[in-house]
Structures are given as C-alpha cells and as structure tokens.
C-alpha cells in the first residue's frame, strides 16, 4: 500500500518510513500539511500518517482540508501526538482524523492500526463500487420511465379539437413519470363520435402498460371487427357496439390475475351527431357532470363495477338528450381525491362549484382555471395520482 | 399498523384502523386477508368503522380476498361503512357483491348455521 508520511522532524520521519518500507509499503515523505495536501490532490494515495505539530499546516488542519477537498476517494488519516490528552483527541476527531497514536509507539501497535485502516479503506471502496452500480441502474430506469412517459403522452389526443361540430378539450396532470389515466375521442362513423376516459389502478410502469394496451384496443374505431364496432353479415356490415356492451366485453377480456390487482375504472360514451343524444356507460369511474347551457349542472350515470375485478357482470347504458351549448365533464378520481396540505380532498362539490363559477367562460379557459385551482389547492405541482378531465361541448 | 386482526372461533375479524384505506396499505392488507384464508379461516369480517376514505386499490384488495373466500365456500363480510365509504361501494356497485352489516355481532350471527 502507498502511505504518505507528513512529519517535520527529520529523524522521526526517516525512522517511520524505514519501518513501513520494511513491511512492504511504498512511502512518500513530506514535511508539512501543505505539501501533503498537494501530493494527495495529484496522486491516488489513500493512507496518511501525519504528525500533529508541523509548521505551515498542522495535522488537524490537514485533516480538515482533506475532508473538504472533494477528493475522488476516501483518505484514511492517523494522527501522531506526543501527548495523550483527552481534549487534544477530541479536537483531532473533530477535524476528521480516523485514528491516533501517542508517540513513542511500538511496532506491533503500528502494524495493527495500519491493518485496521486498510480494512476501513476496503469497505469504503466496496461501498463506492456498489453505489456506482446503483447509480448506473437508477439512471437506466429513469431514462426508461421518461421514454415511457413520452410514449404515453404521444397517445393523448391533440388539444382543442373540434370534431364534427363538437368541441373537445382536456386537462392532464400526471402524478409521476408515467400514468394510469388515459382518454381519447374519435369518429366511429359518419354519425357517431365516441370518447372514453379510463384510470388503471395503481401507478407506475404496470399501470402505464395497461393503459397503453387499452388505448390501442379502443383506438381501433375504424376497424369493422373491434371492441367499438362489431361486424355483421349484411350492409353496412357492422354495428356500433353500445357503451355498456363494450365495457362488458372489456370486463370479460381483462379479468385480473389473483395477485396482480390490474383493473380499471372507465366511462365510455357515444354521441349521435344527428340528434345530439348521448349514450354512456360507467364502470367504477366518477359520475360525469353535465352542465346545461341554460340550467343547472348535475352528475349523471348509474355507477357500475370496475373493469377486471369480477367476470360476467352487467353494465348499464345511460341516455340523455344534449342541446347546443351543453357541456359534459368526464374526470378521474385524482381530481376529487386530490388532497391539500391538511389532507382534505378537493371533492365533487368543490369541482362542481368551480365549474359553475366559470360557466360563462369558453371551455378551454375553464379547464385552465381549474388547473390553477388544483395547483393552489394542492400547494404544489406534485400529485399523488393522475388527474385528468375530458370536456365536451356540443 | 393500519389494521389489526382478532378471531372468534375460526372467523377472522380484521379492523382497519387507518382513516384512509388506500393504495399505500392495499397490498399488505390483501396479503393479511389471504393469509388468514389460507390458514384455515373460511369466513372473515372486515371492520371499516374507522375508515373515512377508501380508494379503488383497496376495493381491489377486498375483492381479491372475496374471490378466494367464495372459491372455498366462504365469505368476506363488511361492517361499519361510513357515508363516503358507502358512496364508493355504491358507485362501484360492490355493495351488491359484498354482504354488508351494521355491526360485527350481526355479521357473525349471519355466519352461524
């Protein structure tokens, strides 16, 4: 091992270095702390035996400089002292020394203390190595999560879309890198527009993978034989699957494994463009809010089982007539369950009150101000769950 | 601990002591119930009297336990649902799947042959 000896007294230094060389160590000698520090910054030496009293820079000061120097390794320091006083030892420890020896010392004691230092250095090196591996793995995971989040974001619809006279807006505030909420809207054929919002239980990669899978399945609206459309033997060779049936089918297809607890809540809806009727079905998801153009707001829907928990369950269709200017808000429970600093939830009442207050503003501005309200309520931009709202105006 | 279990004969009674029954404790809670079912309890009672809020992850844990219990001819009964918890069960229709009782006594009584 390479050992740096800092000692101003010529005889003592030579005696010590001769001993250590005889035990197989490689020795570098300096006369004071300043020289020692200079060597340590240049050469990868991790073991220092330093005298206490030295001109220019003494032993304790050298220790302090080593500890604050941000060297790329741990340096083990033994301080030598002529006196064996407690107050001295405390001062030495506070400066960051690892060990002390009172002069004169015998060979056996010196050997044992050097060996103890070697053990500490080995532990330090192992720990360093392990930390480095952890850092590497963590940075890979972080990059993967970011890539997954980008992929998921790319699946969300374009903002402010007008589709066949119907205005769609949305708000999406994900909790961490990746989210379990996803939503979309699309033309099903020339008469129908479909939309959905779903919230996969849990967070992180498994929930995100599930939500991406569901997005792919539900996005196949133009395919004649899909979850959205069922093929028929006669013209027009397909029928549009009613919302409750679509959710029933999803429920049959996505039964959770015993331990995975992979299930989701959702709302799926269809708007008939000819007469502006809305048909929707709800599965464990919060009840959407309908805001009448010239009337009150209220929650609609009949409830329903979350998807994937239990097989063979029936779901219900709710049908309502919409009129020009009516708005529909479909939201995930991340909104109403968003807690403030006192762990109080935002609640459906507060959401309704907010929407009522803003009812005369354009849809886009309503959602922007809702976002601000939620940030304010939360007191930060870190959410525990995904928050999303899909807003529709006919 | 967010919940505690006692036994009356071979029926386990798990009381959720946390006011928030959520994703944070759902997995542990599920393992607890499954363990009692695997250790020979056919029936279980879950007391939610102290719970003010329940999320979908926790509901999932309850359903998982119910599935295992019913597969072995047993049951999981719920007692002491506060208003917000009751609302969540109604929204998700799970009040039609679980037997729900006002008190542990009446739940235990319903399990007697």
Interface residues (C-beta under 8 A of the other chain):
Chain A: X199 X201 X202 X203 X256 X258 X259 X261 X263 X265 X284 X286 X287 X303 X304 X305 X306 X309 X310 X313 X333 X337 X343 X345
Chain B: X20 X23 X26 X27 X30 X53 X55 X56 X57 X59 X60 X61 X63 X64 X67 X68 X90 X91 X92 X93 X94 X97
